[in-house]
């Protein structure tokens, strides 16, 4: 019993302060920074996407300036000086380049804190301008803006060159986001446990009040009753609160969350809320040593180029590529015999199962952050049939596709020796 | 010499103040969420579209002799604050407590600025209907005019 507090403290410390490669943090910076950038430019709402116009610089008229009259400061923050119209406008506009720098990973250690502090200052000036999505942006920026999020996938990292050391980083900022999202879903779901929502009356009122927008909302309201939509919304939010916390359910929960926010953004005016939530879901992308092995033909130039292209998409480095022509490599990885790999590449998954050819590529694309959303389309039967046929043809002619003389290149001595 | 586990090494490198960050973050979110559920103020509690209030606020100056004189807000209510301007039918989505805070804040602020002669207080009477079809609630807040 006396060891329990020590174990608890160790678990707490491991959870919040363990160190890990910071690719995930960098991805969060890119996606969330882009969401902040769109918010700062007034770009939001998938339902109105064809009609969206980005403001560069952002248009900010004097009658939008709210602080020259009754501004209702937050309790305890009355001391904050309210800027005049020109200064306020300058700060609103400054959010755009700061968010752009943060997203691009340029001067990240300066742009991140400046962006977070500017946003926090504007947020804290008045109770009257509170919005849930602004509070979400603020929390995300406080967690990420001060973090070392520029080690990867940014101009800072590129300009520093490959030789620059990339130390393991504290997992704290990612964990804050991982805890934030379930709490948002939990409280949002609990707050809807009212007769208005469970009876569907409130969804009906939203419809009558013009809250639903765009063509998708009309189809949705035609298919589902207000009561069903109300109950579905509550159930989804509460299930997401649980699902994101349970590792076994997390993958399914992430898909549900993506569908949920895309549906909201296609049907309702919620400003930048959905885009921010979608961006923050990146916090659940699993880093760590690559547990998936892809066996490819190292003697084929076209295959080598395909591997390089795949590596560009594999931002979390979740796949290890192995040349099956290296003696014993395929066997060591648990893959099929070299005779099989002569015909098609293979993927050995962490559970030991093996996928080959088109199915293997489809599995890989489902693991890459840049392509995982589109990968399910490859499961549509006609697409899968066409994909398998195309793969078989490409694999058969891969040595000619390399632009060479349609012959197998002998493996380099060094590769064979390895 | 005692071999250290990975967790102990992590602990050894962490300044104790770092532990405050997640404790405040998570504790704050939980407290704000619970508060939001209890006091019908969805701000900071993620009460997205919990209810819509149809708001109508009337203001009167209370004079020394006990009589009342209507007050009509002017250009001081800009942007989101226009919901406090006394015209009927404004919609508000952050809960009854938050709306009451707005009205209270306004009458306190306005009572200190150019009150009419003889005024001792500014009173705001807010009436709201929940989700358009619910019962009408009435709330009265008053701020004294400083001497």
Interface residues (C-beta under 8 A of the other chain):
Chain A: X9 X10 X11 X12 X13 X14 X16 X17 X18 X19 X63 X64 X65 X66 X68 X69 X70 X72 X127 X128 X129 X130 X132 X135 X143 X172 X175 X176 X179 X180 X183 X184 X186 X187 X188 X190 X191 X192 X194 X196 X201 X202 X205 X206 X209 X211 X270 X273
Chain B: X5 X6 X7 X8 X10 X11 X14 X18 X19 X21 X22 X25 X26 X29 X30 X33 X36 X37 X42 X43 X44 X45 X46 X47 X48 X49 X50 X51 X52 X75 X76 X77 X78 X79 X80 X81 X84 X91 X94 X101 X102 X105 X106 X109 X110 X130 X131 X132 X133
